[in-house]
């Protein structure tokens, strides 16, 4: 319009703001309240990835944030669709994964449909996100979106929710330029804190490093690896901290899959100082602090959250990688006692690997983990759902690259394994990606097999069959309750996969397990492999054996 100010729709401003942030995909299920936004997406550079449930879309967006450090984006309509995102919001919030959730809403300037489908989604999302807000002006969209991405990425990362009402999306306003993206920098630790921390480490006789959930941030890997190598102090990991330090250091002491009494706790109990790098108390405690235990130094992006089981003696707060480089400058070559705990390493790792090649049928968790490790290369990605097998993967699966074992030890929700693996396969089409789920967790989002086939992903899905909610059934047995209410029936999973257009395989002998996985990866496309699992090892190892080990130390 010559001589007149150009006008654009709110939805066009919104999509332009997303493009300005580098967004290339949005996952979700639109509704009628999103139709302006969908039309704006149609003519943009952003791909709309349609899922079969909003929860899966949120899990995919959260995993994008976890693997890239940049927010993934998911979309739903109002009411029931928005509420289906809530578990994914909590998953990202507890797991510190940057994510943007976009939900629609009825027009806010009129109410032609009265209160139909309307719930207060902004209030619902507030305790599950870092920020939840409704957009009330189309002209404010570029500013609101830029602020949402900034908040999602700042430490501690997490989800941000934006509600875009239908009339705001369709409103035409004068064009507003996008807000320039600026880098988010984190200050390094204070010099006084570096000196204090160095003094405590120099005075320690049996130091030990713990690598927690926050060490998996892509930005911190180099500094953490350098610190471990320059100091020579042995380390163990939490479940979500696995893989941060690559193989070859020979300093790995194990993973704390349990909170106490496991073999790795021999080293924890013997330490007089634990350098807890990136610990997040959202994660199930890797050890229980007490008045007679080792001193603990908290090293992370943010101050420690003091809990009953975690109350560090000192803190080193700042950008973890560069701060550890400065700390290593104060320690390198000055720690003759650094390797004091290393003599415990061989016995710890040997006990954890016990019976890993046992040929019984159905196979044990140890054997399944062992055979998977043989067919997954170092940079291959295994995405776990939640179930009893997660403890065995945490204990037994050796990782040498960060974020190659995706497990959730924070919200620990079932149903996330398959969508997380799908996101990993989209981001890394050149790597082998395996989803591992129990038969209970797999069925919670199994409809996304259709999405994976439609997207032509290269993905293998492993379903472990015990016909029960195995984790709770185990807890029931450990606490001496009757075996009741936890078992169910299953479909023929191989036929189920074929119904979606995937390849289906059922393992009938342990000797065929590894070769079947390898052949599926070589063929490409989407494959489902089902295998029965013998969970009798849960009681033998995780209860009886560890109790006997604890008594032997008394």
C-alpha positions as CSV (number, residue, x, y, z in Angstrom):
1,X,0.0,0.0,0.0
2,X,1.7,3.1,-1.2
3,X,2.0,5.8,1.3
4,X,0.6,3.6,4.0
5,X,2.3,1.8,6.8
6,X,2.6,-1.9,6.1
7,X,0.6,-4.2,8.4
8,X,1.3,-7.8,9.3
9,X,-0.6,-10.4,11.3
10,X,0.4,-11.3,14.8
11,X,1.1,-14.8,13.7
12,X,3.5,-13.6,11.0
13,X,5.4,-11.6,13.7
14,X,5.5,-14.7,15.9
15,X,6.9,-17.0,13.2
16,X,9.4,-14.3,12.2
17,X,10.5,-14.1,15.8
18,X,11.0,-17.8,15.9
19,X,13.0,-17.8,12.7
20,X,15.1,-15.0,14.3
21,X,15.9,-17.4,17.1
22,X,17.1,-20.1,14.6
23,X,14.1,-22.4,15.1
24,X,13.8,-24.9,12.3
25,X,11.2,-27.3,13.6
26,X,8.1,-27.1,15.8
27,X,6.5,-30.3,17.2
28,X,2.9,-30.7,18.1
29,X,-0.8,-30.9,17.2
30,X,-2.5,-27.7,16.2
31,X,-6.2,-26.8,16.9
32,X,-8.5,-24.2,15.5
33,X,-7.1,-21.6,17.8
34,X,-3.7,-22.1,16.1
35,X,-4.8,-21.8,12.5
36,X,-3.3,-18.3,11.8
37,X,-0.1,-19.6,13.3
38,X,-0.2,-22.7,11.1
39,X,-0.7,-20.6,8.0
40,X,2.2,-18.4,8.9
41,X,4.4,-21.5,9.4
42,X,3.3,-22.9,6.0
43,X,5.1,-20.1,4.2
44,X,8.1,-20.0,6.6
45,X,11.4,-21.9,6.8
46,X,10.1,-23.7,9.9
47,X,8.9,-27.3,9.5
48,X,5.8,-28.3,11.5
49,X,6.3,-31.9,12.7
50,X,2.9,-33.4,13.5
51,X,3.0,-35.9,16.3
52,X,0.2,-38.2,17.5
53,X,0.1,-36.9,21.1
54,X,1.1,-33.5,22.6
55,X,3.1,-35.2,25.3
56,X,5.4,-36.7,22.7
57,X,5.8,-33.3,21.1
58,X,6.9,-31.9,24.4
59,X,9.4,-34.7,25.1
60,X,10.9,-34.2,21.6
61,X,11.2,-30.4,22.1
62,X,12.8,-30.9,25.6
63,X,15.3,-33.4,24.2
64,X,16.2,-30.9,21.4
65,X,17.1,-28.5,24.2
66,X,19.1,-31.1,26.1
67,X,21.2,-32.1,23.1
68,X,21.7,-28.7,21.5
69,X,21.5,-26.2,24.4
70,X,19.0,-24.3,22.4
71,X,15.3,-24.4,23.1
72,X,13.1,-26.9,21.3
73,X,9.6,-25.7,20.4
74,X,6.3,-27.5,20.8
75,X,2.8,-26.4,19.9
76,X,-0.8,-27.3,21.1
77,X,-4.2,-25.9,21.1
78,X,-6.0,-24.7,24.2
79,X,-7.5,-26.8,27.1
80,X,-7.0,-30.5,26.6
81,X,-4.2,-30.1,24.1
82,X,-2.3,-27.7,26.4
83,X,-2.8,-29.9,29.4
84,X,-1.3,-32.8,27.5
85,X,1.9,-30.7,27.3
86,X,2.2,-30.5,31.1
87,X,4.1,-33.7,31.7
88,X,6.7,-32.6,29.1
89,X,6.9,-29.2,30.7
90,X,7.7,-30.9,34.1
91,X,10.2,-33.2,32.3
92,X,12.1,-30.2,31.0
93,X,11.7,-28.2,34.2
94,X,13.2,-30.8,36.4
95,X,15.7,-31.9,33.8
96,X,17.0,-28.4,33.1
97,X,16.2,-28.6,29.4
98,X,15.5,-25.3,27.5
99,X,12.1,-25.4,25.7
100,X,9.4,-23.1,24.5
101,X,5.7,-24.3,24.8
102,X,3.2,-22.5,22.6
103,X,-0.5,-22.9,23.3
104,X,-3.5,-21.4,21.7
105,X,-6.5,-19.8,23.4
106,X,-10.0,-18.5,22.5
107,X,-10.2,-14.8,21.5
108,X,-9.6,-12.6,24.6
109,X,-11.5,-9.6,23.2
110,X,-14.8,-11.5,22.7
111,X,-16.3,-14.7,24.0
112,X,-18.6,-16.1,21.2
113,X,-18.0,-19.7,22.5
114,X,-18.3,-18.7,26.2
115,X,-16.1,-20.9,28.3
116,X,-16.0,-23.9,26.0
117,X,-12.6,-25.8,26.5
118,X,-11.2,-22.9,28.5
119,X,-8.9,-23.6,31.4
120,X,-6.4,-21.3,32.9
121,X,-3.3,-22.7,31.1
122,X,-1.1,-19.8,32.1
123,X,-1.7,-20.5,35.8
124,X,-1.4,-24.2,35.3
125,X,2.0,-23.9,33.7
126,X,3.5,-21.5,36.2
127,X,4.8,-24.1,38.7
128,X,6.0,-26.3,35.8
129,X,8.0,-23.6,33.9
130,X,10.5,-20.8,34.4
131,X,7.9,-18.3,32.9
132,X,4.3,-18.6,31.8
133,X,2.5,-15.7,30.1
134,X,-0.3,-14.8,27.8
135,X,0.4,-12.5,24.9
136,X,-2.1,-9.7,24.9
137,X,-0.8,-7.5,22.1
138,X,0.4,-8.4,18.6
139,X,2.9,-5.6,18.6
140,X,4.7,-7.0,21.7
141,X,5.3,-10.4,20.1
142,X,8.9,-9.9,19.0
143,X,9.9,-8.7,22.5
144,X,8.0,-11.4,24.3
145,X,9.5,-14.2,22.1
146,X,13.0,-12.9,22.5
147,X,12.6,-12.7,26.3
148,X,11.2,-16.2,26.3
149,X,14.2,-17.7,24.6
150,X,16.6,-15.7,26.9
151,X,14.8,-17.0,30.0
152,X,14.7,-20.6,28.7
153,X,18.5,-20.6,28.0
154,X,19.7,-18.8,31.1
155,X,21.0,-21.0,34.0
156,X,19.3,-23.0,35.2
157,X,17.8,-23.8,31.7
158,X,14.2,-24.9,31.4
159,X,10.8,-24.5,29.8
160,X,8.9,-21.2,29.0
161,X,5.2,-21.2,28.1
162,X,3.6,-18.6,25.8
163,X,-0.2,-18.5,25.2
164,X,-1.1,-16.9,21.9
165,X,-4.9,-16.2,21.8
166,X,-6.6,-16.6,18.5
167,X,-7.5,-12.9,18.0
168,X,-4.0,-11.7,18.8
169,X,-2.6,-14.2,16.3
170,X,-5.0,-12.8,13.6
171,X,-4.7,-9.2,14.5
172,X,-3.0,-6.9,11.9
173,X,-0.6,-4.4,13.3
174,X,2.2,-2.2,11.8
175,X,5.3,-4.3,11.2
176,X,7.6,-4.6,14.2
177,X,11.2,-5.6,13.6
178,X,12.6,-8.7,15.4
179,X,14.8,-8.2,18.4
180,X,18.5,-9.0,17.8
181,X,19.7,-12.2,19.5
182,X,22.5,-11.6,21.9
183,X,24.8,-14.2,23.5
184,X,24.3,-15.3,27.1
185,X,27.5,-15.1,29.0
186,X,28.0,-16.5,32.5
187,X,30.7,-15.0,34.8
188,X,33.5,-17.2,36.0
189,X,33.9,-18.0,39.7
190,X,35.3,-15.4,42.0
191,X,39.1,-15.5,42.6
192,X,38.6,-15.9,46.4
193,X,36.3,-18.9,45.8
194,X,38.9,-20.4,43.4
195,X,41.7,-19.9,46.0
196,X,39.5,-21.4,48.8
197,X,38.5,-24.4,46.7
198,X,42.1,-25.0,45.6
199,X,43.2,-25.0,49.3
200,X,40.7,-27.6,50.3
201,X,41.7,-29.9,47.4
202,X,45.4,-29.5,48.1
203,X,44.7,-30.5,51.7
204,X,42.7,-33.5,50.9
205,X,44.2,-37.0,51.2
206,X,41.6,-38.9,49.3
207,X,39.8,-36.6,46.8
208,X,37.1,-37.8,44.5
209,X,35.2,-36.0,41.7
210,X,31.5,-36.4,41.1
211,X,30.0,-35.4,37.8
212,X,26.3,-34.5,38.0
213,X,23.5,-33.7,35.7
214,X,24.6,-30.1,34.8
215,X,28.0,-31.4,33.4
216,X,26.1,-32.6,30.3
217,X,25.6,-29.0,29.2
218,X,27.3,-28.8,25.7
219,X,29.1,-25.7,26.7
220,X,31.0,-27.2,29.7
221,X,32.4,-30.5,28.3
222,X,35.9,-29.2,27.4
223,X,36.6,-27.6,30.7
224,X,35.5,-30.6,32.7
225,X,37.6,-33.0,30.7
226,X,40.6,-30.7,31.0
227,X,40.2,-30.5,34.8
228,X,40.0,-34.2,35.3
229,X,43.0,-34.9,33.1
230,X,45.1,-32.1,34.6
231,X,44.4,-33.0,38.2
232,X,44.4,-36.8,37.8
233,X,41.6,-37.1,40.5
234,X,39.4,-40.2,39.9
235,X,35.7,-39.5,39.3
236,X,32.3,-41.1,39.5
237,X,29.1,-39.9,37.8
238,X,25.4,-39.5,38.7
239,X,23.0,-41.2,36.3
240,X,22.5,-38.0,34.3
241,X,26.2,-37.1,34.4
242,X,27.4,-40.2,32.5
243,X,29.7,-39.7,29.5
244,X,30.9,-36.2,30.3
245,X,34.6,-37.3,30.4
246,X,35.5,-39.5,27.5
247,X,37.2,-42.9,27.8
248,X,41.0,-43.2,28.1
249,X,41.6,-41.4,31.4
250,X,41.3,-44.7,33.4
251,X,39.9,-42.6,36.2
252,X,36.3,-43.6,36.0
253,X,35.1,-45.3,39.3
254,X,31.5,-46.1,38.3
255,X,28.1,-44.6,38.3
256,X,25.9,-44.0,41.4
257,X,22.7,-45.8,40.1
258,X,21.6,-46.2,43.8
259,X,21.9,-43.7,46.6
260,X,23.9,-46.0,48.9
261,X,25.4,-49.4,49.5
262,X,26.5,-50.0,45.8
263,X,30.1,-50.9,45.0
264,X,30.9,-47.3,43.8
265,X,30.0,-46.2,47.4
266,X,33.1,-47.9,48.6
267,X,35.1,-45.1,46.9
268,X,32.6,-42.4,48.1
269,X,32.8,-43.7,51.7
270,X,36.6,-43.7,51.6
271,X,36.9,-40.2,50.2
272,X,37.7,-37.3,52.5
273,X,36.7,-34.7,49.9
274,X,34.1,-34.9,47.1
275,X,34.2,-32.2,44.4
276,X,30.6,-32.3,43.2
277,X,30.6,-30.7,39.7
278,X,27.2,-29.9,38.3
279,X,25.2,-31.6,40.9
280,X,21.5,-30.9,40.8
281,X,19.4,-32.0,43.8
282,X,16.5,-32.6,41.4
283,X,18.3,-35.8,40.5
284,X,17.9,-38.8,42.9
285,X,20.7,-38.5,45.4
286,X,23.9,-40.2,44.3
287,X,25.0,-40.4,47.9
288,X,23.6,-39.4,51.3
289,X,25.5,-36.7,53.1
290,X,25.9,-37.0,56.9
291,X,27.8,-35.4,59.7
292,X,30.6,-37.9,59.6
293,X,31.0,-38.1,55.8
294,X,33.5,-36.4,53.5
295,X,33.6,-32.7,52.9
296,X,31.8,-31.6,49.8
297,X,32.6,-28.7,47.4
298,X,29.7,-27.6,45.2
299,X,30.9,-26.6,41.7
300,X,28.2,-25.4,39.4
301,X,26.6,-22.6,37.4
302,X,24.3,-21.7,40.3
303,X,24.6,-21.8,44.1
304,X,23.8,-25.1,45.9
305,X,20.2,-25.9,46.9
306,X,20.7,-27.1,50.5
307,X,18.8,-30.3,51.2
308,X,18.7,-32.8,54.0
309,X,21.0,-35.0,52.0
310,X,23.2,-32.3,50.4
311,X,24.7,-29.4,52.3
312,X,28.2,-28.6,50.8
313,X,31.0,-27.1,52.8
314,X,32.1,-24.7,50.1
315,X,30.9,-23.5,46.7
316,X,32.5,-22.5,43.4
317,X,29.8,-20.8,41.4
318,X,30.2,-19.6,37.8
319,X,30.6,-20.8,34.2
320,X,31.7,-24.4,35.0
321,X,34.1,-25.0,32.1
322,X,36.2,-21.8,32.3
323,X,36.1,-21.9,36.2
324,X,37.5,-25.4,36.3
325,X,40.3,-24.4,33.9
326,X,41.2,-21.6,36.4
327,X,41.0,-24.1,39.3
328,X,43.2,-26.6,37.4
329,X,45.8,-23.8,37.0
330,X,46.1,-23.7,40.8
331,X,46.3,-27.5,41.2
332,X,48.2,-29.0,38.2
333,X,51.3,-30.8,39.3
334,X,50.6,-30.2,43.0
335,X,48.5,-33.2,43.9
336,X,50.7,-36.3,44.7
337,X,47.6,-37.7,46.6
338,X,45.2,-37.3,43.6
339,X,45.1,-41.0,42.8
340,X,44.7,-42.3,46.4
341,X,41.4,-44.0,45.7
342,X,42.3,-45.5,42.3
343,X,43.2,-48.9,43.8
344,X,39.5,-49.4,44.4
345,X,38.6,-49.0,40.8
346,X,39.4,-52.4,39.4
347,X,37.3,-54.3,42.0
348,X,34.3,-51.9,41.7
349,X,34.2,-52.2,37.9
350,X,34.7,-56.0,38.1
351,X,31.8,-56.5,40.5
352,X,29.5,-54.4,38.4
353,X,30.3,-56.4,35.3
354,X,29.7,-59.7,37.0
355,X,27.6,-62.2,34.9
356,X,27.4,-59.7,32.0
357,X,27.8,-62.5,29.5
358,X,25.7,-65.2,31.1
359,X,23.7,-67.2,28.5
360,X,20.5,-67.9,30.4
361,X,17.1,-67.4,28.8
362,X,15.2,-65.1,29.3
363,X,18.3,-62.9,29.5
364,X,19.3,-60.9,32.5
365,X,19.5,-57.1,32.4
366,X,23.3,-57.3,32.6
367,X,23.5,-59.4,29.4
368,X,21.1,-57.1,27.6
369,X,23.1,-54.1,28.5
370,X,26.4,-55.9,27.5
371,X,25.1,-56.9,24.1
372,X,23.7,-53.4,23.4
373,X,27.1,-51.9,24.2
374,X,28.7,-54.2,21.6
375,X,26.5,-52.9,18.7
376,X,26.4,-49.2,19.7
377,X,29.5,-47.2,18.7
378,X,31.0,-44.6,21.1
379,X,29.0,-41.8,19.5
380,X,25.8,-43.9,19.2
381,X,22.8,-42.7,21.4
382,X,20.7,-44.9,23.7
383,X,17.5,-43.2,24.9
384,X,15.9,-44.9,27.9
385,X,12.3,-44.8,29.0
386,X,11.7,-45.3,32.7
387,X,11.7,-48.7,34.4
388,X,13.7,-51.2,36.3
389,X,16.2,-51.5,33.5
390,X,17.3,-47.9,34.0
391,X,19.3,-48.9,37.1
392,X,21.1,-51.6,35.2
393,X,22.0,-49.2,32.3
394,X,23.2,-46.6,34.8
395,X,25.4,-49.2,36.6
396,X,26.6,-51.2,33.6
397,X,26.5,-49.2,30.4
398,X,29.9,-47.5,29.9
399,X,29.7,-44.1,28.1
400,X,32.6,-42.2,26.6
401,X,30.8,-39.3,24.9
402,X,28.4,-36.8,26.7
403,X,24.7,-37.2,26.0
404,X,25.0,-40.7,24.5
405,X,22.9,-42.3,27.2
406,X,19.7,-40.2,27.6
407,X,18.0,-41.1,30.8
408,X,15.8,-39.1,33.0
409,X,16.7,-39.3,36.7
410,X,14.7,-36.1,37.6
411,X,11.0,-36.4,36.8
412,X,11.6,-40.1,35.8
413,X,8.4,-40.3,33.7
414,X,7.4,-43.2,31.6
415,X,6.6,-42.6,28.0
416,X,9.6,-40.3,27.2
417,X,12.0,-42.9,25.7
418,X,10.6,-43.2,22.2
419,X,10.1,-39.5,21.6
420,X,13.5,-38.7,23.0
421,X,15.1,-41.2,20.7
422,X,13.2,-39.8,17.7
423,X,14.6,-36.3,18.4
424,X,18.1,-37.7,18.7
425,X,17.7,-39.5,15.4
426,X,16.5,-36.3,13.7
427,X,19.4,-34.3,15.1
428,X,22.0,-37.1,14.4
429,X,20.9,-39.0,11.3
430,X,24.5,-40.3,10.9
431,X,24.6,-42.0,14.3
432,X,23.0,-45.2,15.6
433,X,20.1,-44.4,17.8
434,X,18.4,-46.9,20.0
435,X,15.2,-46.4,22.1
436,X,14.9,-48.7,25.1
437,X,11.5,-49.1,26.8
438,X,9.8,-51.5,29.0
439,X,6.5,-52.9,27.8
440,X,4.6,-50.6,30.1
441,X,6.4,-47.4,29.2
442,X,6.5,-48.1,25.5
443,X,2.7,-48.4,25.3
444,X,2.3,-44.9,26.8
445,X,3.5,-43.3,23.6
446,X,3.7,-46.2,21.2
447,X,1.5,-44.3,18.7
448,X,4.6,-42.2,17.8
449,X,5.9,-45.2,15.8
450,X,3.7,-43.8,13.0
451,X,5.4,-40.4,13.4
452,X,8.9,-42.1,13.2
453,X,7.9,-44.0,10.1
454,X,6.4,-40.9,8.5
455,X,9.5,-38.9,9.1
456,X,11.6,-41.7,7.6
457,X,13.9,-41.9,10.7
458,X,16.7,-44.4,11.1
459,X,15.7,-45.7,14.6
460,X,15.7,-49.0,16.4
461,X,13.2,-49.4,19.3
462,X,13.9,-52.2,21.9
463,X,11.0,-53.3,24.0
464,X,11.8,-55.3,27.1
465,X,8.9,-57.6,28.0
466,X,8.1,-58.7,31.6
467,X,4.3,-58.2,31.3
468,X,4.3,-55.9,34.4
469,X,5.1,-52.5,35.8
470,X,8.4,-54.1,36.9
471,X,9.9,-51.3,39.0
472,X,6.9,-51.1,41.3
473,X,6.6,-54.8,41.3
474,X,10.2,-55.0,42.5
475,X,9.6,-52.4,45.2
476,X,6.5,-54.4,46.3
477,X,8.7,-57.5,46.7
478,X,11.5,-55.6,48.5
479,X,9.0,-54.2,51.0
480,X,7.4,-57.6,51.6
481,X,4.0,-56.8,50.1
482,X,2.0,-59.4,48.1
483,X,2.6,-59.5,44.4
484,X,-0.6,-57.8,43.3
485,X,-2.0,-55.3,40.7
486,X,1.1,-54.8,38.6
487,X,0.8,-57.3,35.7
488,X,-0.8,-57.0,32.3
489,X,-1.0,-58.6,28.8
490,X,0.8,-57.4,25.7
491,X,0.2,-57.3,22.0
492,X,2.5,-59.1,19.6
493,X,5.0,-56.2,19.4
494,X,6.5,-57.4,16.1
495,X,3.1,-57.4,14.4
496,X,2.2,-54.1,16.2
497,X,5.3,-52.5,14.6
498,X,4.5,-53.8,11.1
499,X,1.0,-52.3,11.4
500,X,2.7,-48.8,11.5
501,X,4.9,-49.7,8.5
502,X,8.0,-50.4,10.6
503,X,10.0,-53.7,10.7
504,X,9.2,-56.0,13.6
505,X,11.4,-58.6,15.2
506,X,11.0,-60.9,18.2
507,X,14.1,-62.4,19.8
508,X,13.8,-66.1,20.7
509,X,17.4,-66.7,21.8
510,X,20.1,-64.6,23.4
511,X,22.6,-65.5,20.6
512,X,20.4,-63.8,18.0
513,X,19.9,-60.6,20.0
514,X,23.1,-58.6,19.1
515,X,23.1,-59.7,15.5
516,X,19.4,-58.7,15.1
517,X,20.1,-55.2,16.5
518,X,23.2,-54.8,14.2
519,X,21.3,-56.0,11.1
520,X,18.4,-53.5,11.9
521,X,20.9,-50.6,12.2
522,X,22.5,-51.7,8.9
523,X,19.3,-51.9,7.0
524,X,18.1,-48.5,8.2
525,X,14.5,-47.3,8.7
526,X,12.4,-47.9,11.8
527,X,12.7,-51.3,13.5
528,X,11.1,-52.6,16.7
529,X,12.8,-55.5,18.5
530,X,11.1,-57.2,21.4
531,X,12.8,-59.4,23.9
532,X,11.8,-61.0,27.3
533,X,13.8,-60.0,30.3
534,X,14.5,-61.9,33.6
535,X,14.3,-59.5,36.5
536,X,15.2,-62.1,39.2
537,X,18.6,-60.4,39.2
538,X,16.9,-57.4,40.9
539,X,16.7,-59.1,44.2
540,X,19.8,-61.2,43.9
541,X,22.1,-58.3,43.1
542,X,20.4,-55.1,44.2
543,X,19.2,-56.4,47.5
544,X,20.8,-59.6,48.7
545,X,24.3,-59.1,47.2
546,X,24.6,-55.5,48.2
547,X,23.3,-56.2,51.7
548,X,25.9,-58.9,52.1
549,X,28.6,-56.5,50.8
550,X,27.6,-53.9,53.3
551,X,27.8,-56.4,56.2
552,X,31.2,-57.5,55.0
553,X,32.5,-53.9,55.5
554,X,31.1,-53.5,59.0
